[in-house]
Amino acid sequence: MIHDRMLRALADVAAQACAGRPPAHDFLHVERVAALARTIGQAEGARVDVVVAAALLHELINLPKDHPESHRSGDLCAEEAMKVLAGAGVAADTAERVAACIRDHAFSKGAAPPTFEAAVLQDADRLDAIGAIGVARCFATCSEMKRPFYAPDDPFCEARAPDDKLWGLDHFFRKLLRIEEGLHTETARAIGRERTAFLRTYLARLEAELAGR
């Protein structure tokens, strides 16, 4: 069991690790994912201590998307999490359950979750990419990467394949609108439906504004 005192210690470590990070992957993101993990875990009967600990530590190491080793972020983060958990006095078998959640959580890795708790973390992390906060995170990353908000000739990818390495808005069509269909738990799917509906409302409003309305 990971007690509240241990979770507070893990949160302190995570806050230090995330200091100075861009806003899409800062400690506020960690706190939101932890809150979602708790909500989903409680509703679905998962080990809440494991999913919250995994959420708190899932950004200990986060290599930039354009880093050549970015695909290894999850593995490196899981290794670092094991050290942090041991230092906090978490039992080895529980620490491994937390690390298993972290290892394969990233959307870009495309891995199936190895445990139910891992599925909860995947759901929580992906939900934070959509809805109102998802819009904010998308364009924060777009700005960080110095990419234009949208393609002026075809902002909504009506006649071309989306390329979010070139245009920020393309990330909606390449990833964000697809997240709901890949969620694992019923609780997350219910939240995801609401957040995806918000994305579609946002796109409709943006289309009107780009047309001068």
C-alpha atoms as an extended CHARMM CRD file, in Angstrom:
* protein
*
       213  EXT
         1         1  MET       CA              0.0000000000        0.0000000000        0.0000000000  PROA      1               0.0000000000
         2         2  ILE       CA              1.2720000000        3.4750000000       -0.9060000000  PROA      2               0.0000000000
         3         3  HSD       CA              0.1030000000        5.7090000000        1.9230000000  PROA      3               0.0000000000
         4         4  ASP       CA             -0.8180000000        9.3920000000        1.5980000000  PROA      4               0.0000000000
         5         5  ARG       CA              2.4710000000       10.4300000000        3.1920000000  PROA      5               0.0000000000
         6         6  MET       CA              4.3450000000        8.5410000000        0.4730000000  PROA      6               0.0000000000
         7         7  LEU       CA              2.1620000000       10.0650000000       -2.2420000000  PROA      7               0.0000000000
         8         8  ARG       CA              2.9560000000       13.5430000000       -0.9420000000  PROA      8               0.0000000000
         9         9  ALA       CA              6.6600000000       12.7040000000       -1.1100000000  PROA      9               0.0000000000
        10        10  LEU       CA              6.2490000000       11.4730000000       -4.6910000000  PROA      10              0.0000000000
        11        11  ALA       CA              4.4180000000       14.6810000000       -5.5870000000  PROA      11              0.0000000000
        12        12  ASP       CA              7.3170000000       16.7250000000       -4.1960000000  PROA      12              0.0000000000
        13        13  VAL       CA              9.7970000000       14.7800000000       -6.3390000000  PROA      13              0.0000000000
        14        14  ALA       CA              7.5940000000       15.2090000000       -9.4070000000  PROA      14              0.0000000000
        15        15  ALA       CA              7.2570000000       18.9490000000       -8.8310000000  PROA      15              0.0000000000
        16        16  GLN       CA             11.0390000000       19.2960000000       -8.7200000000  PROA      16              0.0000000000
        17        17  ALA       CA             11.4950000000       17.1520000000      -11.8430000000  PROA      17              0.0000000000
        18        18  CYS       CA              8.9480000000       19.2210000000      -13.7790000000  PROA      18              0.0000000000
        19        19  ALA       CA             10.2430000000       22.6340000000      -12.7000000000  PROA      19              0.0000000000
        20        20  GLY       CA             10.7980000000       24.8660000000      -15.7280000000  PROA      20              0.0000000000
        21        21  ARG       CA              9.0630000000       22.4900000000      -18.1430000000  PROA      21              0.0000000000
        22        22  PRO       CA              6.8790000000       23.8240000000      -20.9610000000  PROA      22              0.0000000000
        23        23  PRO       CA              3.2360000000       24.0270000000      -19.8470000000  PROA      23              0.0000000000
        24        24  ALA       CA              2.0260000000       21.0230000000      -21.8340000000  PROA      24              0.0000000000
        25        25  HSD       CA              4.1350000000       18.7310000000      -19.6290000000  PROA      25              0.0000000000
        26        26  ASP       CA              4.6100000000       20.6720000000      -16.4120000000  PROA      26              0.0000000000
        27        27  PHE       CA              3.5700000000       19.7660000000      -12.8690000000  PROA      27              0.0000000000
        28        28  LEU       CA              0.0780000000       21.1700000000      -13.4080000000  PROA      28              0.0000000000
        29        29  HSD       CA             -0.3470000000       18.5050000000      -16.1060000000  PROA      29              0.0000000000
        30        30  VAL       CA              0.8610000000       15.8930000000      -13.6100000000  PROA      30              0.0000000000
        31        31  GLU       CA             -1.6670000000       17.0790000000      -11.0210000000  PROA      31              0.0000000000
        32        32  ARG       CA             -4.5190000000       16.9490000000      -13.5560000000  PROA      32              0.0000000000
        33        33  VAL       CA             -3.5950000000       13.4280000000      -14.6430000000  PROA      33              0.0000000000
        34        34  ALA       CA             -3.3530000000       12.3170000000      -11.0080000000  PROA      34              0.0000000000
        35        35  ALA       CA             -6.8430000000       13.7070000000      -10.3370000000  PROA      35              0.0000000000
        36        36  LEU       CA             -8.2340000000       11.9130000000      -13.4010000000  PROA      36              0.0000000000
        37        37  ALA       CA             -6.4560000000        8.6880000000      -12.4250000000  PROA      37              0.0000000000
        38        38  ARG       CA             -8.0300000000        8.8740000000       -8.9790000000  PROA      38              0.0000000000
        39        39  THR       CA            -11.4980000000        9.5060000000      -10.4440000000  PROA      39              0.0000000000
        40        40  ILE       CA            -11.2250000000        6.6570000000      -12.9490000000  PROA      40              0.0000000000
        41        41  GLY       CA             -9.5080000000        4.2820000000      -10.5300000000  PROA      41              0.0000000000
        42        42  GLN       CA            -12.1470000000        4.7460000000       -7.8500000000  PROA      42              0.0000000000
        43        43  ALA       CA            -15.0140000000        4.2890000000      -10.3080000000  PROA      43              0.0000000000
        44        44  GLU       CA            -13.4780000000        1.2340000000      -11.9730000000  PROA      44              0.0000000000
        45        45  GLY       CA            -12.1550000000       -0.5840000000       -8.8990000000  PROA      45              0.0000000000
        46        46  ALA       CA             -8.4530000000       -0.2170000000       -9.6710000000  PROA      46              0.0000000000
        47        47  ARG       CA             -5.7640000000        0.1170000000       -7.0140000000  PROA      47              0.0000000000
        48        48  VAL       CA             -6.0310000000        3.8540000000       -6.5140000000  PROA      48              0.0000000000
        49        49  ASP       CA             -2.6820000000        4.1580000000       -4.7270000000  PROA      49              0.0000000000
        50        50  VAL       CA             -0.9150000000        2.5580000000       -7.7020000000  PROA      50              0.0000000000
        51        51  VAL       CA             -2.6030000000        4.6540000000      -10.3890000000  PROA      51              0.0000000000
        52        52  VAL       CA             -2.1410000000        7.9270000000       -8.4930000000  PROA      52              0.0000000000
        53        53  ALA       CA              1.5300000000        7.1590000000       -7.8220000000  PROA      53              0.0000000000
        54        54  ALA       CA              2.0230000000        6.3000000000      -11.4960000000  PROA      54              0.0000000000
        55        55  ALA       CA              0.3320000000        9.5310000000      -12.5400000000  PROA      55              0.0000000000
        56        56  LEU       CA              2.5260000000       11.5690000000      -10.2010000000  PROA      56              0.0000000000
        57        57  LEU       CA              5.7070000000       10.0070000000      -11.5980000000  PROA      57              0.0000000000
        58        58  HSD       CA              4.8230000000        9.6110000000      -15.2830000000  PROA      58              0.0000000000
        59        59  GLU       CA              6.6460000000       12.8160000000      -16.2960000000  PROA      59              0.0000000000
        60        60  LEU       CA              9.8820000000       12.3400000000      -14.3250000000  PROA      60              0.0000000000
        61        61  ILE       CA             11.6440000000       12.0480000000      -17.6710000000  PROA      61              0.0000000000
        62        62  ASN       CA             10.0260000000       13.4690000000      -20.7850000000  PROA      62              0.0000000000
        63        63  LEU       CA             12.2140000000       13.9110000000      -23.8310000000  PROA      63              0.0000000000
        64        64  PRO       CA             10.9910000000       16.4640000000      -26.3940000000  PROA      64              0.0000000000
        65        65  LYS       CA              8.9130000000       15.0600000000      -29.2520000000  PROA      65              0.0000000000
        66        66  ASP       CA             11.6430000000       15.9740000000      -31.7300000000  PROA      66              0.0000000000
        67        67  HSD       CA             14.3880000000       14.2850000000      -29.6490000000  PROA      67              0.0000000000
        68        68  PRO       CA             15.8560000000       11.2030000000      -31.4100000000  PROA      68              0.0000000000
        69        69  GLU       CA             15.3590000000        9.1240000000      -28.2410000000  PROA      69              0.0000000000
        70        70  SER       CA             11.8480000000       10.3750000000      -27.4380000000  PROA      70              0.0000000000
        71        71  HSD       CA             10.4410000000        6.8710000000      -27.9690000000  PROA      71              0.0000000000
        72        72  ARG       CA             12.4100000000        5.7550000000      -24.8900000000  PROA      72              0.0000000000
        73        73  SER       CA             10.8870000000        8.3250000000      -22.5240000000  PROA      73              0.0000000000
        74        74  GLY       CA              8.5070000000        5.8020000000      -20.9640000000  PROA      74              0.0000000000
        75        75  ASP       CA             11.2180000000        3.2320000000      -20.2990000000  PROA      75              0.0000000000
        76        76  LEU       CA             13.6060000000        5.8170000000      -18.8640000000  PROA      76              0.0000000000
        77        77  CYS       CA             10.8420000000        7.3070000000      -16.7400000000  PROA      77              0.0000000000
        78        78  ALA       CA              9.8720000000        3.8820000000      -15.3700000000  PROA      78              0.0000000000
        79        79  GLU       CA             13.4850000000        3.2170000000      -14.3840000000  PROA      79              0.0000000000
        80        80  GLU       CA             13.7120000000        6.5520000000      -12.5940000000  PROA      80              0.0000000000
        81        81  ALA       CA             10.3500000000        5.9470000000      -10.9160000000  PROA      81              0.0000000000
        82        82  MET       CA             11.6260000000        2.6650000000       -9.4540000000  PROA      82              0.0000000000
        83        83  LYS       CA             14.4640000000        4.5710000000       -7.7800000000  PROA      83              0.0000000000
        84        84  VAL       CA             12.1280000000        7.2350000000       -6.4190000000  PROA      84              0.0000000000
        85        85  LEU       CA              9.6550000000        4.6530000000       -5.1280000000  PROA      85              0.0000000000
        86        86  ALA       CA             12.3990000000        2.6950000000       -3.3910000000  PROA      86              0.0000000000
        87        87  GLY       CA             13.6130000000        5.9020000000       -1.7630000000  PROA      87              0.0000000000
        88        88  ALA       CA             10.0830000000        6.5990000000       -0.5330000000  PROA      88              0.0000000000
        89        89  GLY       CA              9.8860000000        3.1730000000        1.0900000000  PROA      89              0.0000000000
        90        90  VAL       CA              7.4100000000        1.6160000000       -1.3480000000  PROA      90              0.0000000000
        91        91  ALA       CA              7.5020000000       -2.1920000000       -1.4410000000  PROA      91              0.0000000000
        92        92  ALA       CA              9.2940000000       -3.6340000000       -4.4730000000  PROA      92              0.0000000000
        93        93  ASP       CA              6.2660000000       -5.4930000000       -5.8720000000  PROA      93              0.0000000000
        94        94  THR       CA              4.0870000000       -2.3850000000       -5.6320000000  PROA      94              0.0000000000
        95        95  ALA       CA              6.8390000000       -0.2540000000       -7.1600000000  PROA      95              0.0000000000
        96        96  GLU       CA              6.9820000000       -2.6050000000      -10.1340000000  PROA      96              0.0000000000
        97        97  ARG       CA              3.2130000000       -2.2640000000      -10.6200000000  PROA      97              0.0000000000
        98        98  VAL       CA              3.6370000000        1.5110000000      -10.7190000000  PROA      98              0.0000000000
        99        99  ALA       CA              6.5670000000        1.2690000000      -13.1340000000  PROA      99              0.0000000000
       100       100  ALA       CA              4.5850000000       -1.0450000000      -15.4260000000  PROA      100             0.0000000000
       101       101  CYS       CA              1.9320000000        1.6650000000      -15.7280000000  PROA      101             0.0000000000
       102       102  ILE       CA              4.5080000000        4.2950000000      -16.6380000000  PROA      102             0.0000000000
       103       103  ARG       CA              6.5120000000        2.2010000000      -19.0890000000  PROA      103             0.0000000000
       104       104  ASP       CA              3.8190000000        2.0270000000      -21.7590000000  PROA      104             0.0000000000
       105       105  HSD       CA              1.6110000000        5.0260000000      -21.0080000000  PROA      105             0.0000000000
       106       106  ALA       CA              2.5750000000        7.2650000000      -23.9340000000  PROA      106             0.0000000000
       107       107  PHE       CA              0.1720000000        7.5800000000      -26.8830000000  PROA      107             0.0000000000
       108       108  SER       CA              3.1080000000        7.7890000000      -29.2820000000  PROA      108             0.0000000000
       109       109  LYS       CA              4.4310000000        4.4050000000      -28.1350000000  PROA      109             0.0000000000
       110       110  GLY       CA              1.1930000000        2.7300000000      -29.1930000000  PROA      110             0.0000000000
       111       111  ALA       CA              1.5670000000       -0.0770000000      -26.6470000000  PROA      111             0.0000000000
       112       112  ALA       CA             -1.3170000000       -2.0190000000      -25.1310000000  PROA      112             0.0000000000
       113       113  PRO       CA             -1.4720000000       -1.5540000000      -21.3570000000  PROA      113             0.0000000000
       114       114  PRO       CA             -0.0210000000       -4.6180000000      -19.5650000000  PROA      114             0.0000000000
       115       115  THR       CA             -2.2410000000       -4.2340000000      -16.4680000000  PROA      115             0.0000000000
       116       116  PHE       CA             -5.5910000000       -2.7270000000      -15.5450000000  PROA      116             0.0000000000
       117       117  GLU       CA             -3.8200000000        0.0210000000      -13.5830000000  PROA      117             0.0000000000
       118       118  ALA       CA             -1.7570000000        0.7880000000      -16.6990000000  PROA      118             0.0000000000
       119       119  ALA       CA             -4.9900000000        1.1540000000      -18.6670000000  PROA      119             0.0000000000
       120       120  VAL       CA             -6.2370000000        3.6650000000      -16.1030000000  PROA      120             0.0000000000
       121       121  LEU       CA             -3.0510000000        5.7380000000      -16.4060000000  PROA      121             0.0000000000
       122       122  GLN       CA             -3.2490000000        5.6580000000      -20.2020000000  PROA      122             0.0000000000
       123       123  ASP       CA             -6.8390000000        6.8600000000      -20.0250000000  PROA      123             0.0000000000
       124       124  ALA       CA             -6.0540000000        9.6410000000      -17.5480000000  PROA      124             0.0000000000
       125       125  ASP       CA             -3.0620000000       10.9040000000      -19.5250000000  PROA      125             0.0000000000
       126       126  ARG       CA             -4.9680000000       10.8610000000      -22.8120000000  PROA      126             0.0000000000
       127       127  LEU       CA             -7.9870000000       12.6330000000      -21.3770000000  PROA      127             0.0000000000
       128       128  ASP       CA             -5.7380000000       15.5410000000      -20.4260000000  PROA      128             0.0000000000
       129       129  ALA       CA             -4.9530000000       15.9370000000      -24.1370000000  PROA      129             0.0000000000
       130       130  ILE       CA             -8.5750000000       16.7280000000      -25.0510000000  PROA      130             0.0000000000
       131       131  GLY       CA            -11.3130000000       19.0950000000      -23.9480000000  PROA      131             0.0000000000
       132       132  ALA       CA            -10.6150000000       22.7140000000      -23.0210000000  PROA      132             0.0000000000
       133       133  ILE       CA             -7.2410000000       21.9210000000      -21.4790000000  PROA      133             0.0000000000
       134       134  GLY       CA             -6.3560000000       19.8850000000      -24.5600000000  PROA      134             0.0000000000
       135       135  VAL       CA             -6.8420000000       22.9230000000      -26.7920000000  PROA      135             0.0000000000
       136       136  ALA       CA             -4.5630000000       24.9390000000      -24.5180000000  PROA      136             0.0000000000
       137       137  ARG       CA             -1.9090000000       22.2120000000      -24.4640000000  PROA      137             0.0000000000
       138       138  CYS       CA             -2.0580000000       21.7380000000      -28.2350000000  PROA      138             0.0000000000
       139       139  PHE       CA             -1.3250000000       25.3590000000      -29.0210000000  PROA      139             0.0000000000
       140       140  ALA       CA              1.1960000000       25.6860000000      -26.1970000000  PROA      140             0.0000000000
       141       141  THR       CA              3.1830000000       22.9030000000      -27.8570000000  PROA      141             0.0000000000
       142       142  CYS       CA              2.6230000000       24.4660000000      -31.2750000000  PROA      142             0.0000000000
       143       143  SER       CA              4.1370000000       27.7090000000      -29.9980000000  PROA      143             0.0000000000
       144       144  GLU       CA              6.9890000000       25.8760000000      -28.2820000000  PROA      144             0.0000000000
       145       145  MET       CA              7.8440000000       24.1690000000      -31.5880000000  PROA      145             0.0000000000
       146       146  LYS       CA              7.4710000000       27.4880000000      -33.4600000000  PROA      146             0.0000000000
       147       147  ARG       CA              4.8510000000       26.0800000000      -35.8180000000  PROA      147             0.0000000000
       148       148  PRO       CA              2.0200000000       28.1200000000      -37.3600000000  PROA      148             0.0000000000
       149       149  PHE       CA             -1.4080000000       27.5940000000      -35.8130000000  PROA      149             0.0000000000
       150       150  TYR       CA             -2.9820000000       26.3360000000      -39.0570000000  PROA      150             0.0000000000
       151       151  ALA       CA             -2.4140000000       25.8750000000      -42.7860000000  PROA      151             0.0000000000
       152       152  PRO       CA             -3.8910000000       29.0040000000      -44.4150000000  PROA      152             0.0000000000
       153       153  ASP       CA             -5.0500000000       27.2610000000      -47.6030000000  PROA      153             0.0000000000
       154       154  ASP       CA             -6.7110000000       24.2850000000      -45.8640000000  PROA      154             0.0000000000
       155       155  PRO       CA             -6.8940000000       24.7660000000      -42.0760000000  PROA      155             0.0000000000
       156       156  PHE       CA             -9.2070000000       21.7750000000      -41.4700000000  PROA      156             0.0000000000
       157       157  CYS       CA             -7.4360000000       19.1440000000      -43.6090000000  PROA      157             0.0000000000
       158       158  GLU       CA            -10.3470000000       18.8580000000      -46.0320000000  PROA      158             0.0000000000
       159       159  ALA       CA             -8.1630000000       18.0800000000      -49.0610000000  PROA      159             0.0000000000
       160       160  ARG       CA             -4.8860000000       16.8940000000      -47.5510000000  PROA      160             0.0000000000
       161       161  ALA       CA             -3.4800000000       14.5280000000      -44.9440000000  PROA      161             0.0000000000
       162       162  PRO       CA             -2.8990000000       16.1720000000      -41.5490000000  PROA      162             0.0000000000
       163       163  ASP       CA              0.7100000000       16.9180000000      -40.6650000000  PROA      163             0.0000000000
       164       164  ASP       CA              1.1190000000       18.1860000000      -37.1170000000  PROA      164             0.0000000000
       165       165  LYS       CA              4.8540000000       18.6020000000      -37.6150000000  PROA      165             0.0000000000
       166       166  LEU       CA              3.9600000000       21.5810000000      -39.8240000000  PROA      166             0.0000000000
       167       167  TRP       CA              0.6880000000       22.9820000000      -38.4590000000  PROA      167             0.0000000000
       168       168  GLY       CA             -0.6640000000       23.0920000000      -34.9140000000  PROA      168             0.0000000000
       169       169  LEU       CA             -4.3420000000       22.5860000000      -35.7710000000  PROA      169             0.0000000000
       170       170  ASP       CA             -3.5020000000       19.4120000000      -37.6910000000  PROA      170             0.0000000000
       171       171  HSD       CA             -2.9070000000       17.7490000000      -34.3150000000  PROA      171             0.0000000000
       172       172  PHE       CA             -6.6800000000       17.7030000000      -33.8250000000  PROA      172             0.0000000000
       173       173  PHE       CA             -7.1380000000       15.5710000000      -36.9450000000  PROA      173             0.0000000000
       174       174  ARG       CA             -4.0260000000       13.4450000000      -36.5300000000  PROA      174             0.0000000000
       175       175  LYS       CA             -4.5380000000       12.5840000000      -32.8490000000  PROA      175             0.0000000000
       176       176  LEU       CA             -6.9460000000       14.4720000000      -30.6010000000  PROA      176             0.0000000000
       177       177  LEU       CA            -10.2320000000       13.5700000000      -32.2940000000  PROA      177             0.0000000000
       178       178  ARG       CA             -9.1660000000        9.8950000000      -32.2770000000  PROA      178             0.0000000000
       179       179  ILE       CA             -8.3440000000        9.6420000000      -28.5770000000  PROA      179             0.0000000000
       180       180  GLU       CA            -11.8880000000        8.8690000000      -27.4290000000  PROA      180             0.0000000000
       181       181  GLU       CA            -12.0920000000        5.6800000000      -29.5080000000  PROA      181             0.0000000000
       182       182  GLY       CA             -8.9650000000        4.2410000000      -27.8550000000  PROA      182             0.0000000000
       183       183  LEU       CA             -9.9280000000        4.7500000000      -24.2100000000  PROA      183             0.0000000000
       184       184  HSD       CA            -10.0930000000        1.5660000000      -22.1400000000  PROA      184             0.0000000000
       185       185  THR       CA            -12.5390000000        2.1930000000      -19.2940000000  PROA      185             0.0000000000
       186       186  GLU       CA            -16.2000000000        3.1600000000      -19.3600000000  PROA      186             0.0000000000
       187       187  THR       CA            -15.5420000000        6.0230000000      -16.9430000000  PROA      187             0.0000000000
       188       188  ALA       CA            -12.8790000000        7.4710000000      -19.2280000000  PROA      188             0.0000000000
       189       189  ARG       CA            -15.0460000000        6.9920000000      -22.3090000000  PROA      189             0.0000000000
       190       190  ALA       CA            -17.8490000000        8.9930000000      -20.6880000000  PROA      190             0.0000000000
       191       191  ILE       CA            -15.4450000000       11.8380000000      -19.8980000000  PROA      191             0.0000000000
       192       192  GLY       CA            -13.8850000000       11.4840000000      -23.3250000000  PROA      192             0.0000000000
       193       193  ARG       CA            -17.2100000000       11.8860000000      -25.1160000000  PROA      193             0.0000000000
       194       194  GLU       CA            -17.7930000000       15.2280000000      -23.4160000000  PROA      194             0.0000000000
       195       195  ARG       CA            -14.2780000000       16.4520000000      -24.0980000000  PROA      195             0.0000000000
       196       196  THR       CA            -14.3430000000       15.3650000000      -27.7390000000  PROA      196             0.0000000000
       197       197  ALA       CA            -17.6690000000       17.1440000000      -28.2060000000  PROA      197             0.0000000000
       198       198  PHE       CA            -15.9820000000       20.2910000000      -26.9150000000  PROA      198             0.0000000000
       199       199  LEU       CA            -13.1940000000       19.8750000000      -29.4930000000  PROA      199             0.0000000000
       200       200  ARG       CA            -15.7700000000       19.6790000000      -32.2850000000  PROA      200             0.0000000000
       201       201  THR       CA            -17.5670000000       22.7510000000      -30.9490000000  PROA      201             0.0000000000
       202       202  TYR       CA            -14.2410000000       24.5800000000      -30.8480000000  PROA      202             0.0000000000
       203       203  LEU       CA            -13.4480000000       23.6140000000      -34.4420000000  PROA      203             0.0000000000
       204       204  ALA       CA            -16.8570000000       24.8090000000      -35.6380000000  PROA      204             0.0000000000
       205       205  ARG       CA            -16.3560000000       28.1440000000      -33.8910000000  PROA      205             0.0000000000
       206       206  LEU       CA            -12.8270000000       28.4650000000      -35.2580000000  PROA      206             0.0000000000
       207       207  GLU       CA            -14.0560000000       27.7800000000      -38.7920000000  PROA      207             0.0000000000
       208       208  ALA       CA            -16.5840000000       30.6000000000      -38.4320000000  PROA      208             0.0000000000
       209       209  GLU       CA            -13.9680000000       33.0110000000      -37.1080000000  PROA      209             0.0000000000
       210       210  LEU       CA            -11.4800000000       32.1840000000      -39.8720000000  PROA      210             0.0000000000
       211       211  ALA       CA            -14.2610000000       32.9430000000      -42.3610000000  PROA      211             0.0000000000
       212       212  GLY       CA            -14.7080000000       36.3740000000      -40.8000000000  PROA      212             0.0000000000
       213       213  ARG       CA            -17.9360000000       35.5880000000      -38.9650000000  PROA      213             0.0000000000
